[in-house]
Amino acid sequence: GQEILFRSDYTYIAKQKSFYKVHQQPETWLEAKRICALEDATLFHPENAKKLKMKKGEPNNKRGNEDCVAILGDGLLNDSDCNLKKHFVCKKPLHSVHWNSKCNMSNSGYTFNEYTGNCYKFHTKPMTWFDAYRTCIMEQSNLAMIDSELQRNLLRNLTKDAVTIRIQEAYQKGIFHLGFHNRYDHGWETTKGKPLEMVPEENWWGGFYPGEGCHNKCGAMFYNGYLVNINCQTKSLFICEHQLNNQVKPDTVSTYSFEFYVEVLSL
């Protein structure tokens, strides 16, 4: 039959005509919702919540802060504190999948570049280096890297309009997170664990190559395309790069006997 495409880390259930992914890393309700959105999905919600039953004695709004809903291992609903971290399930209905054929992915925010053969997405929500890295991973991509003059010009052009973007929160303007770091003091390396190729001083802003004892351990790019090291907690904009052969290992779960978040709009 026809191949059904979405993300390789999601499982398609034909009866439900939807893709699902169980996240085993517990998160708060709001963070779970955000992660599902980054994966181009939504936090799982029953098609007909009225058919589901609450656990006996629930909802009780214990301590007055149980505003979210979770499904228990026995299938019953329970109101819960939204700040508690729980497992969660993301769902993508088949009818909502729009395939980005040039980038071989469902995320329409990525644009194919014929010169590098990869796809790129410029993120305009400021994040720390760690959060930017995690965001790219959730989009089945990596923080972009400069390993040639071609890459430098490409990323510089992608970010040239950043000065015209209105962003309310504070962040470091003119600098963009890239996929390299020296967090382990083993020398500058890419997020894939390979030594940084653009080491010569002329590739760094002001000709300054940061030594091993430098306190700013994360990598970035100035607006002009030259490399710079920054504090990993500095918030800035960033670019994700998706390689067409990129694959993410699917999550596997042997049992569903835990409590996990769902999105329920009304009961």
GIWO-V682600 format. One record per residue. N is the residue number from 0. RES is the residue in one letter. BURIAL is + if it has 16 or more other ideal C-beta (glycine too) atoms within 10 Angstrom, else -. Layout:
N & RES & BURIAL
N & RES & BURIAL
This chain:
0 & G & -
1 & Q & -
2 & E & -
3 & I & -
4 & L & -
5 & F & +
6 & R & +
7 & S & -
8 & D & +
9 & Y & +
10 & T & +
11 & Y & -
12 & I & -
13 & A & -
14 & K & -
15 & Q & -
16 & K & -
17 & S & +
18 & F & +
19 & Y & -
20 & K & +
21 & V & +
22 & H & +
23 & Q & -
24 & Q & -
25 & P & +
26 & E & +
27 & T & +
28 & W & +
29 & L & -
30 & E & +
31 & A & +
32 & K & +
33 & R & -
34 & I & +
35 & C & +
36 & A & -
37 & L & -
38 & E & +
39 & D & +
40 & A & +
41 & T & -
42 & L & +
43 & F & +
44 & H & -
45 & P & -
46 & E & -
47 & N & -
48 & A & -
49 & K & -
50 & K & -
51 & L & -
52 & K & -
53 & M & -
54 & K & +
55 & K & -
56 & G & -
57 & E & +
58 & P & -
59 & N & -
60 & N & -
61 & K & -
62 & R & -
63 & G & -
64 & N & -
65 & E & +
66 & D & -
67 & C & +
68 & V & +
69 & A & +
70 & I & +
71 & L & +
72 & G & -
73 & D & -
74 & G & -
75 & L & -
76 & L & +
77 & N & +
78 & D & +
79 & S & +
80 & D & +
81 & C & +
82 & N & -
83 & L & +
84 & K & -
85 & K & +
86 & H & +
87 & F & +
88 & V & +
89 & C & +
90 & K & +
91 & K & +
92 & P & -
93 & L & -
94 & H & -
95 & S & -
96 & V & +
97 & H & -
98 & W & -
99 & N & +
100 & S & -
101 & K & -
102 & C & +
103 & N & +
104 & M & +
105 & S & +
106 & N & +
107 & S & -
108 & G & -
109 & Y & +
110 & T & -
111 & F & +
112 & N & +
113 & E & -
114 & Y & -
115 & T & +
116 & G & -
117 & N & +
118 & C & +
119 & Y & +
120 & K & +
121 & F & +
122 & H & +
123 & T & -
124 & K & -
125 & P & +
126 & M & +
127 & T & +
128 & W & +
129 & F & -
130 & D & +
131 & A & +
132 & Y & +
133 & R & -
134 & T & +
135 & C & +
136 & I & -
137 & M & +
138 & E & +
139 & Q & +
140 & S & +
141 & N & +
142 & L & +
143 & A & +
144 & M & +
145 & I & +
146 & D & -
147 & S & -
148 & E & -
149 & L & -
150 & Q & +
151 & R & +
152 & N & -
153 & L & +
154 & L & +
155 & R & +
156 & N & -
157 & L & +
158 & T & +
159 & K & -
160 & D & -
161 & A & +
162 & V & -
163 & T & -
164 & I & -
165 & R & -
166 & I & -
167 & Q & -
168 & E & -
169 & A & -
170 & Y & +
171 & Q & -
172 & K & -
173 & G & -
174 & I & +
175 & F & +
176 & H & +
177 & L & +
178 & G & +
179 & F & +
180 & H & +
181 & N & +
182 & R & -
183 & Y & -
184 & D & -
185 & H & -
186 & G & -
187 & W & +
188 & E & +
189 & T & +
190 & T & +
191 & K & -
192 & G & -
193 & K & -
194 & P & -
195 & L & +
196 & E & -
197 & M & +
198 & V & -
199 & P & -
200 & E & -
201 & E & -
202 & N & +
203 & W & +
204 & W & -
205 & G & -
206 & G & -
207 & F & -
208 & Y & +
209 & P & +
210 & G & -
211 & E & -
212 & G & -
213 & C & -
214 & H & -
215 & N & -
216 & K & +
217 & C & +
218 & G & +
219 & A & +
220 & M & +
221 & F & +
222 & Y & -
223 & N & -
224 & G & +
225 & Y & +
226 & L & +
227 & V & +
228 & N & +
229 & I & +
230 & N & -
231 & C & +
232 & Q & -
233 & T & +
234 & K & +
235 & S & +
236 & L & +
237 & F & +
238 & I & +
239 & C & +
240 & E & +
241 & H & +
242 & Q & -
243 & L & -
244 & N & -
245 & N & +
246 & Q & -
247 & V & -
248 & K & -
249 & P & -
250 & D & -
251 & T & -
252 & V & -
253 & S & -
254 & T & -
255 & Y & -
256 & S & -
257 & F & -
258 & E & +
259 & F & +
260 & Y & +
261 & V & +
262 & E & +
263 & V & +
264 & L & -
265 & S & -
266 & L & -
